[in-house]
Amino acid sequence: MTEVAPSDQLLVVIDPVARRSDGESVRIAKDVLSAGAATKVCLPDGPEEFARALARRGSRRPVVVGDDRALLRAVSLLHRQRALGACAVSLVPVGGVLSLARSLGVPMGAVAAARAVLDGVERRMDLLVDDSDGVVVGALRIPSVPALDPVSAPVPVGGLSDGRLPWLRTCQSLVRTLASASRPGRVGASVATPGPFRLRVEVDGVLLVDLDQPVEAVSVTPGVLGGAEVEVRPVSVGAAVAPLRVVGRRVTVSGADFRYRADAVVGGPVRTRTWVVREGAWGLTLPVG
């Protein structure tokens, strides 16, 4: 780890979702950061302003106040600006989607996280980069987990739950049935459990599974000493089949059109995609110890 100088100038980019969801935590974080360092605070209203703020940061160290999605947006933008190697990213987690921040070791409280920004150390981490210049910080999943279909979500009416509206449940069930019958059978298009899939998976040029072996899922996680953990779960027919697990630096997946989830972002459909581990490609400021 590399020590972060407390006198650094900070560019504090406050995500609009954080401002709407928890203004008090945002205010506390801003006060702690401003008391400990020279700060420039940016309040972008959308992705374009968010990107411009990072592009114009100069020598300031970027601090993102927001949730996992804001962190991923910052890492992706800095990667495309080829600036990840020159600066550490800091995060004060505010919002409802914080599982990635927690897994990375970022403190969850606004005060503790802001103090870690000021007094912490930079930890270099691996990154997965695909052949379209997309990045993966936490995990890659194939196929992508289907999003909740709008017609299947509970619909509150006048403050009542659907448990008190049986006619609403009946209508939703009918709409789901008709919708699923009319959809084409592509990955991620239905709320039903997906699979099986026929995919060809190669790790460092070695074939792990071919199209003749249907699989339930593939996952790739960066950060294992310059390698990525790859897990393939074959479909079990009769007897249980153990997952295939290997560590490698280059992962290529091909097959019929498939979708994938890179952290919180769904990509595809594609016929083939390759992900390569970039060792120590980005830095995150974390508490000492």
C-alpha angles and dihedrals in degrees: 000000000000122000115241116222111237091216093065117126111246133214104206110199111190113201114227092231090058092050091053098042102044115005093167094059089047091053092048092049092048092050093049093047094046091050093054105039145011104276138188111199121209123191105193117191095206147355095287094055089043089056093046092051092054093044091054097044094112110188094339119118111240118240117186119204105197145067135297092288092056091050092049091048091053094048092048093049094047090048091054090048087052088234103118093097093054101054142030119236119227127199135199102191113225122157142048102287107067107133093110093048090050093049091051091056100253112152112250100217120083094230096046092045093048091049090050088055089055101039105020135103132246115251116196115221137189122252134200113226121188131208091263091055094256119142137217120203103170114013144337119218128191119223101028115242106256114250118239109275111241092230091055096052119101111263113210113210120192091341093303123126121234088249087078093045108064092168089060092053090050092051092047091050091051092048091049091051093049093044095050091048092054098045123098113245101254128138114276094010096107136049090228119104106276128231176328101223134187109223135159111224122190125182117195089341094307117118111239100174132356135209093269091066112070115216135200097210147341125213131187123189123185127215110068103130093299094325137089128234109237121195125183119188110203119206110262117228110192103322118051116263118215117231116259111239128186139152120231146146102230124043124184122187123186139166140097115346107304136176126219137195115228102191102305097341123092115215134188157342091226136155095217137005133177126206122195127194115239105200115225090351097151138027131219125193110235136171118279110266 
